[in-house]
Amino acid sequence: MQINPPATVLIEPRDYRSFCFRGEGRANFVISARHRVSGVRIVWRFAKARKSGLMTVKARSELVNSYMERIVAPFFSDQYLVDMNIVEFDTVDVHQLAKIPSLPANQKIEKFEDLFELPDEYSFFPLNTFQRVHGSVIVTNPKRLTSLQMLDATQLPMTVMDSGHSSTITVEIKPKQGFFQRHPNVDVPHCNNCILQIEKSCGQSHFSEMYDFCPLDLFSGNYCRMQKAIHSLFLVPHRNLRIFVDGNQVHSDEKPLEEKMISEILFPRHDATSEDLISALCLALSGNHSKKKFRLRNSSVLGQILRAQKVDEIGIIQAHAIYETMDNHVKTSLLDKSALTRAGLELILEQSSHENEELLQQLRRYFLAATMKDCSIMISLRRLNSANISNSRREDVVRLPNGLLFAFSIKIVDLDPKTAKNLVNSHARFMSGIKIIRLDQENVENERNFKPCI
């Protein structure tokens, strides 16, 4: 007997309040709202067309959800994964919601009806996208589109009673590739992330300054190196760090705080400092509850991400070389974001005795690892006092060397499938970064002396 999948829930935006823009990536717009009755704050991820930068009716919700369940979830403990639901919206409602990304950061729209007062030009889903001409026939787009709905990771429910009324501080970190990978004919002492950052800063001029963040420090399991890595992101976030206080973004590359203001904004009652927060992040991310016997534990969020990243055994240069040897029909298939899900995790990880099939398997493992290398960690923390520590779950609390206590909750987000398009684009930037480093090494007089990772 065939069992039909459950019907997708149609969202009525008028049931929500306090709408705001949570962020934008290459593939999605993220909009947050609080349910009028339950008070639960959620986010909706709307698919984005890369060429136009607008929202698209070609949502990939089912694809991403299936990829998460079949390919990604087996690598991680349930506590680190965000429950997702596929929901539907009327496109006329999406037109209104798509005005929110045009608003200033942290601006809240209290009621859905208030969006109607904003100009239509604000919308990233204009009304003229509802129809398109195909030949001489006008094709009407679907009246509904899908989105992924999940809890807002900046408002995760904590496992403690907060008698001190402390704010929830959420730090979003993109940890990047946490291990050094050697590549054929590449002898520069820099990790993948630092090579790409050098290319961004010197080649594309995306950023006015380099940062000192190196993922090898973050994943090192060494307390001082982890502190250094996170502190460098606090100073120069680039696109690897954002900080929220009670859901409001307060520090990011787009609008960074001066160093002296970070503690003031995060802890206005002066009951802790930004350095205390960094220490708490080191402990929570590495799976330690105190500084005693500090190391990167396999069960930690960074430990599990690192294990997943290491399914890639070839690296970007070999992956690109293998891809270039493939027949055109295979190359085309590797542009399909659903290809890994259809193959299944067991097949992807399986070693093949047939040379051509094993090369294809290596590429599949590279694409899987690429997802893990580009994910984000959302860690929400709340300062505790001794009065409410007894109400908490001990595994969700860290104690700093100075005695301060922080409760925390961690989720991994942005686990979208990668394809050969990502490989081709990244490879070009990677080789450009290596060229910049080599020219710098040869030009002694004007050497910029990029800090080596090893």
CORLINGI-V813051 format. One record per residue. PSI is psi in radians with two decimals (NA if undefined). OMEGA is omega in degrees with one decimal (* if undefined). D_CENTER is the distance of its C-alpha to the mean C-alpha in Angstrom with 1 decimal. Layout:
PSI/OMEGA/D_CENTER + PSI/OMEGA/D_CENTER
This chain:
2.29/179.8/39.9 + 2.30/178.3/36.8 + 2.12/-179.7/34.4 + 2.47/177.7/32.6 + 2.66/-179.7/29.0 + 2.56/-179.7/28.7 + 2.49/177.9/28.7 + 2.37/-178.3/25.5 + 2.32/174.2/25.7 + 2.12/-177.6/26.5 + 2.30/172.6/24.9 + 1.81/-175.6/27.4 + -0.39/-179.8/25.6 + -0.19/175.0/28.8 + 0.01/-175.7/28.0 + 2.83/-179.5/25.2 + 2.94/170.4/25.3 + 1.01/178.9/23.5 + 2.48/174.7/21.1 + 2.84/-179.9/18.6 + 2.22/-176.4/15.7 + -0.39/177.7/12.4 + 2.95/-178.1/10.5 + 2.25/174.1/10.4 + -2.94/179.0/8.4 + -0.43/-173.0/10.6 + -0.21/-172.0/11.1 + 2.68/160.9/11.0 + 2.44/-179.1/12.5 + 2.09/-178.1/11.7 + 2.36/-177.2/15.0 + 2.60/177.1/16.0 + 2.71/-179.9/19.5 + 2.27/-178.5/21.8 + 2.36/-174.3/24.3 + -0.61/-175.7/27.8 + -0.92/-174.1/29.5 + -0.44/-176.9/27.1 + 0.01/-179.1/25.2 + 2.29/178.2/21.9 + 2.23/-178.4/19.0 + 3.01/171.0/16.6 + 2.64/172.3/14.1 + 2.33/176.6/14.8 + 1.97/179.1/12.5 + 2.30/-177.6/15.0 + 2.59/-175.5/14.9 + 2.36/175.8/15.5 + 2.18/-173.0/18.1 + -0.67/-175.7/17.2 + -0.82/-176.2/20.8 + -0.44/-175.4/21.7 + 0.11/-179.3/18.5 + 2.85/170.7/19.8 + 2.65/-176.2/18.9 + 2.62/175.7/20.4 + -0.22/178.6/22.5 + 1.11/-178.0/21.3 + 2.55/-179.7/18.6 + 0.53/-173.7/16.8 + -0.85/-178.5/16.4 + -0.69/-179.3/18.9 + -0.87/-177.8/17.5 + -0.71/-179.9/13.9 + -0.76/178.6/15.5 + -0.72/178.3/18.0 + -0.74/178.6/15.6 + -0.83/-174.8/13.8 + -0.76/-171.0/17.2 + -0.55/-171.7/19.1 + -0.78/-172.2/16.9 + -0.83/-171.6/13.8 + -0.66/-178.7/15.5 + -0.31/-178.2/18.3 + -0.26/-168.8/16.4 + 2.63/172.4/15.3 + 2.59/-177.8/17.4 + -0.57/-175.8/17.4 + -0.39/-177.9/16.7 + -0.13/-175.3/13.0 + 2.52/179.4/12.5 + 2.22/175.5/12.3 + 2.26/-178.1/15.4 + 2.54/173.6/15.1 + 2.51/173.8/18.2 + 2.18/179.9/19.1 + 2.86/-180.0/21.1 + 2.67/174.6/23.3 + 2.58/166.4/24.2 + 2.39/-177.2/27.3 + -0.53/178.4/26.5 + -0.55/176.0/28.8 + -0.64/178.9/26.6 + -0.63/177.3/23.4 + -0.69/179.7/25.4 + -0.80/-179.7/25.7 + -0.53/-177.3/22.2 + -0.02/173.0/21.0 + -0.37/-172.6/22.9 + -0.68/178.4/20.5 + -0.28/178.7/18.0 + -0.17/-175.7/21.2 + 2.77/176.9/21.9 + 2.66/179.6/21.5 + 2.41/176.4/18.6 + -0.03/177.5/19.3 + 2.24/-179.0/22.3 + 2.40/171.1/23.0 + 1.96/-169.5/25.0 + -0.82/-178.2/27.1 + 2.59/-179.6/28.4 + -0.67/-178.1/27.5 + -0.42/-179.9/30.9 + -0.41/179.7/30.2 + -0.46/-178.8/27.9 + -0.37/-179.0/31.1 + -0.23/178.9/32.5 + 2.60/-178.7/29.9 + 2.53/177.7/30.8 + -0.47/-179.1/29.8 + -0.31/178.3/28.7 + -0.38/-169.1/25.7 + 2.37/172.6/24.3 + 0.19/173.8/21.6 + 1.27/-174.2/23.4 + 2.69/-176.7/27.0 + -0.52/-178.0/29.9 + -0.03/174.2/31.1 + -0.11/-176.9/28.3 + -0.32/177.9/30.1 + 2.59/175.8/32.6 + 2.64/-178.3/32.7 + 2.20/177.1/35.8 + 1.79/-172.6/36.1 + -2.20/177.9/39.4 + 0.14/-177.0/41.9 + 2.31/176.0/40.3 + 2.11/-179.1/38.0 + 2.21/179.8/35.2 + 2.25/177.6/33.7 + 2.79/179.5/30.0 + 2.61/179.3/29.3 + -0.22/179.6/29.9 + 2.72/171.1/26.8 + 2.80/-176.2/23.2 + 2.79/177.9/20.6 + 2.78/172.2/17.2 + 2.26/178.5/14.9 + 2.38/178.5/15.7 + 2.93/175.8/14.2 + 2.50/174.8/14.8 + 2.01/-174.1/13.4 + -0.19/174.9/11.3 + -0.08/-177.6/13.0 + 0.58/-177.4/16.3 + 2.37/177.7/16.2 + 2.30/-179.9/19.9 + 2.82/-176.1/21.1 + 0.35/-179.5/23.7 + 2.70/169.2/26.2 + 2.41/-175.2/28.7 + 1.37/-179.1/28.2 + -0.33/-179.7/31.8 + -0.03/178.7/30.8 + 0.66/179.1/28.7 + 2.64/176.9/25.9 + 2.72/171.7/22.9 + 2.11/177.4/19.5 + 2.17/178.6/17.2 + 2.22/178.6/13.4 + 2.13/175.0/11.5 + 2.12/-179.8/7.7 + 2.31/167.7/7.4 + 1.84/-172.7/5.9 + -0.40/-179.4/8.9 + -2.94/-173.7/9.6 + 2.17/-171.1/12.8 + 0.15/178.9/14.9 + 2.65/179.6/18.3 + 2.28/-175.8/20.8 + 2.14/179.4/21.7 + 2.52/-177.1/25.1 + 2.59/-179.9/25.8 + 2.29/175.6/29.3 + 0.41/176.2/31.2 + 2.03/-175.1/28.5 + 0.40/179.2/29.8 + 2.49/-175.8/27.6 + 0.80/-177.2/26.5 + 2.52/178.2/22.9 + 2.96/-177.7/19.6 + -0.81/-176.5/17.5 + -0.76/-177.6/15.0 + -0.60/175.5/18.0 + -0.79/-179.8/19.8 + -0.60/177.8/17.2 + -0.65/175.9/17.0 + -0.72/177.8/20.8 + -0.72/179.6/20.9 + -0.75/-175.1/18.7 + -0.65/-174.4/21.0 + -0.53/-175.5/24.2 + -0.81/-176.1/24.0 + -0.21/-177.3/22.1 + 0.61/176.2/22.6 + -0.58/-176.1/19.1 + 2.54/-177.4/19.4 + -0.31/-178.7/22.8 + 2.64/172.9/22.3 + 2.75/171.6/20.8 + 2.91/-178.4/19.0 + 0.10/-178.3/20.0 + 2.26/172.6/16.7 + 2.19/-179.9/17.0 + -0.49/179.6/14.7 + -0.55/174.6/18.1 + -0.75/-177.6/19.0 + -0.70/-177.4/16.0 + 0.10/-169.7/16.7 + -0.47/-172.5/20.4 + 0.14/176.9/21.5 + 2.16/-173.4/23.7 + -0.83/-177.3/23.6 + -0.70/178.7/24.6 + -0.67/176.9/22.2 + -0.75/176.4/19.2 + -0.80/180.0/20.7 + -0.76/-178.3/21.1 + -0.84/-177.4/17.5 + -0.67/177.9/16.1 + -0.68/179.3/19.1 + -0.60/176.8/18.5 + -0.62/175.6/15.1 + -0.69/-178.5/16.9 + -0.79/-178.8/19.5 + 1.61/-172.0/17.6 + -0.49/-168.0/13.9 + -2.38/177.3/13.5 + 0.39/-176.0/9.9 + -0.03/-179.2/8.7 + 2.42/168.6/9.7 + 2.58/178.3/10.6 + 2.36/178.1/13.3 + 2.55/170.4/14.7 + 2.04/-176.7/18.2 + 0.72/175.1/19.2 + -0.15/178.6/16.5 + 2.23/180.0/17.5 + 2.21/-177.2/15.4 + -0.28/-175.5/17.7 + 2.17/179.9/16.2 + 3.07/178.2/14.0 + -0.61/-178.5/14.8 + -0.61/-178.0/16.4 + 1.32/-175.8/18.6 + 2.59/173.3/18.8 + 2.61/169.1/21.3 + 2.59/-174.6/24.1 + -0.73/-176.5/24.0 + -0.29/-178.5/27.1 + -0.27/-173.5/25.6 + -0.88/180.0/22.4 + -0.67/-177.9/24.5 + -0.72/-178.9/26.6 + -0.71/-176.1/23.8 + -0.63/-176.0/22.1 + 1.26/-176.4/25.4 + -0.34/178.3/28.1 + 0.06/176.2/30.6 + 0.57/178.2/30.4 + 0.04/175.7/29.9 + 3.08/-179.9/27.2 + 3.01/177.3/25.6 + -0.55/177.2/22.3 + -0.61/174.3/23.5 + -0.73/178.6/23.9 + -0.74/178.2/20.3 + -0.73/177.9/19.3 + -0.73/178.4/21.7 + -0.67/178.1/20.3 + -0.72/178.3/16.8 + -0.80/-178.3/18.4 + -0.86/-175.3/20.3 + -0.75/-177.4/17.8 + -0.51/-178.0/15.1 + -0.11/177.7/18.0 + 0.34/177.9/19.8 + 2.56/178.4/22.8 + -0.20/173.7/24.6 + 3.10/-176.7/26.7 + -0.18/-179.4/27.3 + 2.31/178.7/30.0 + 0.77/-176.6/29.5 + 2.32/174.3/26.0 + 2.94/174.2/24.1 + 1.92/-176.5/20.8 + 2.51/-177.2/21.6 + -0.51/-177.7/20.7 + -0.16/-178.4/19.9 + 2.90/179.7/17.3 + -0.71/177.8/13.5 + -0.65/178.3/13.6 + -0.71/-179.3/16.7 + -0.63/176.0/15.4 + -0.75/-179.4/12.3 + -0.74/178.2/15.0 + -0.73/-179.7/17.4 + -0.65/179.2/15.2 + -0.57/-173.5/14.5 + 0.06/171.1/18.3 + -0.32/173.7/19.2 + 1.97/-178.4/19.2 + 0.02/-173.1/22.7 + -0.59/-179.5/23.4 + 2.97/-169.2/20.9 + -0.65/-177.1/20.2 + -0.81/177.7/23.8 + -0.66/178.8/25.4 + -0.75/179.7/23.0 + -0.69/178.9/23.9 + -0.73/177.8/27.6 + -0.78/-179.7/27.6 + -0.70/-177.8/26.0 + -0.38/179.8/28.7 + -0.18/-175.2/31.4 + 2.64/173.4/30.4 + 2.75/-176.4/32.6 + -0.65/-178.1/31.5 + -0.54/176.3/31.2 + -0.72/177.4/28.8 + -0.74/179.6/26.7 + -0.72/179.8/26.6 + -0.53/-179.4/25.6 + -0.06/173.1/22.6 + -0.13/-177.6/21.3 + 2.07/-177.2/21.1 + -0.31/180.0/17.7 + -0.03/-174.0/19.7 + -0.75/-179.0/21.6 + -0.70/-179.9/19.7 + -0.73/179.4/19.9 + -0.64/-179.8/23.6 + -0.66/-180.0/24.3 + 2.61/-174.4/23.0 + -0.70/-177.9/21.5 + -0.74/179.7/25.1 + -0.70/-178.2/26.1 + -0.72/-176.3/23.1 + -0.20/-177.1/23.8 + 2.38/175.6/27.5 + 2.41/-179.4/29.5 + 2.48/177.5/32.0 + -0.24/179.3/35.5 + 2.19/-171.1/35.6 + -0.88/-177.6/34.5 + -0.70/179.9/33.1 + -0.64/178.9/31.2 + -0.64/175.8/29.8 + -0.73/177.3/28.5 + -0.69/177.9/26.7 + -0.70/178.6/25.3 + -0.68/176.4/24.1 + -0.74/179.2/22.2 + -0.71/178.9/20.7 + -0.62/176.5/19.6 + -0.79/-179.0/18.1 + -0.70/177.7/16.0 + -0.82/179.4/14.9 + -0.56/179.4/14.0 + -0.62/174.7/12.1 + -0.79/-177.6/9.6 + -0.45/180.0/9.5 + -0.21/-176.5/9.5 + 0.20/-178.8/6.4 + 3.00/175.1/4.0 + 2.62/174.1/2.9 + 2.23/174.1/6.3 + 1.97/-179.9/8.1 + 2.05/179.1/11.7 + 2.32/-177.5/14.6 + 2.62/176.5/17.9 + 2.29/178.6/21.4 + 2.28/-179.9/24.5 + 2.76/166.7/27.3 + 3.02/-174.3/31.0 + -0.34/-177.3/33.6 + -0.51/-176.4/34.6 + 0.06/179.2/31.5 + -0.54/-177.9/30.5 + -0.33/-178.9/32.9 + -0.08/-174.1/31.0 + 2.84/170.1/27.7 + 2.19/-172.1/26.7 + -0.54/-178.0/27.1 + -0.20/-180.0/24.1 + 0.34/-177.5/21.9 + 2.41/173.1/23.7 + 2.56/178.4/23.8 + 2.17/-179.2/26.9 + 2.81/177.5/26.9 + -0.50/179.1/29.9 + 0.09/176.2/31.3 + -0.19/179.8/31.3 + 2.57/-178.6/28.6 + 2.43/175.2/26.7 + 2.26/167.9/23.2 + 2.61/-176.5/21.9 + 2.81/173.9/18.3 + 2.39/-173.1/15.9 + 2.37/173.3/12.6 + 2.56/175.5/10.1 + 2.29/-178.8/7.3 + 3.12/179.6/5.0 + 0.79/179.4/3.9 + 1.09/-177.1/6.9 + 2.58/179.9/9.0 + 2.52/177.7/12.2 + 2.70/-178.4/13.2 + -3.06/178.9/16.8 + -0.44/177.6/19.5 + -0.74/176.8/18.7 + -0.72/179.6/15.5 + -0.85/-177.1/18.0 + -0.80/-178.8/20.7 + -0.79/-178.4/18.7 + -0.66/-179.4/17.1 + -0.74/179.8/20.5 + -0.75/178.9/22.3 + -0.68/-179.3/20.2 + -0.81/-179.3/20.4 + -0.59/176.2/24.2 + -0.71/177.8/24.5 + -0.72/178.2/22.9 + -0.70/179.0/25.4 + -0.73/179.4/28.2 + -0.77/-179.4/27.5 + -0.75/-179.0/27.5 + -0.72/177.6/30.8 + -0.64/178.7/32.4 + -0.67/179.3/31.6 + -0.57/-177.6/33.2 + -0.51/-176.0/36.3 + 1.45/-173.3/36.8 + -0.67/-174.6/38.1 + -0.70/-176.7/39.4 + 0.44/-175.5/36.1 + 2.26/178.2/33.8 + -0.18/172.6/30.5 + 1.05/176.4/30.1 + 2.28/-176.6/26.4 + 2.22/178.6/25.8 + 2.69/179.6/25.7 + -0.45/-179.4/23.2 + NA/*/26.0
